[in-house]
């Protein structure tokens, strides 16, 4: 324990000595406000960022800012899916000093970050420990809402569609401001919103009776209910989330799923094995989606997490809408749109995996 305290004190002493050195030019500072409403002081040019949130890792890759990242989330492969490493070369070689809810302060100090990006629901003690060690923290939520909901994993949102749309655009622009890539952030936000408009224009006249009852299957009977982006994308695509009675992310029972009897089951590409399990499990056999062969694994770009990603709006909502209502999107060349997005914002071809 004494060794840990000495290391921490040594890490804290270095910035103070540097700042006090006579004749040393001080960096030009600026202020930004994060999505939890906190004001952060940053150097004019930020070149060393640790990102302990997968949503922000994804957007930073799309902004072309991976070269400014010096540390990443420990379980990013699980969170972002098996194919993400090829989209952000270099992330797989970086140190992993923390998770969504914990961090090794000494390991962070060793990376000398100018900013640590955390999720909006990072425990207060985690935030306080990092800031006490002299490292600025920005918390990103990827949704907008009242202050009472900002730090919650499962927020209660009066208008989920607006909250997640505005929050995504705000997060993209904030990360663009932090990294000095405002123009590219504007292009990324515009691409996302263009995809949203395409879906809305074609699904707007869909009758309520034509909406498809759907279920999002995660490992161990976990799913997303109200207050999450997953329900938003289902509604926009012309579906209806059968688990809407659940608040946020949580577990349900097999009896509930049988009672809901969804016509379509969606499985995220990062959990593709779940789809195979469902198709083979006798307990799922009576469910309409299984009986009719409509257990669908999403392409990687759908990213129907609890919060949206730019490609979720740009591509994913159109994929889901076309899967549910193919006649409305018969002329849509989604493969071409995916190639364009991947080339523009990841700098690689979309390989369909």
Buried (B, 14 or more C-beta within 10 A) or exposed (E): EEEEEEBBEEBBEEBEEEEEEEEEEEEEEBEBEBBBEBEBEBBEEBBBBBBBBBBBBBBBBBBBBBEBBBBBBBEBBEBBBEBBBEBBEEBEEBBBBBBBEBBBBBBBBBBEBBBBBBBBBBBEEBBEBBBEBEBBBBBBBBBBBEEEBBBBBBBBBEEBBBBBBBBBBBBBBBBBBBBBBBEBBBBBBEBBBEBBEBBEEBBEEBEEEEBBBBBBBBEEBBBBBBBBBBBBBBBBBBBBBBBBEBEBBEEBEEEBBEEBBBBBBBBBBBBEEBBEBBBEEEEBEEBBBBEEEBBBBBBBBBBBBBBBBBBBBBBBBBBBBBBBBEEBBEEBEBEEBBBBBBEBBBEEEBEEE
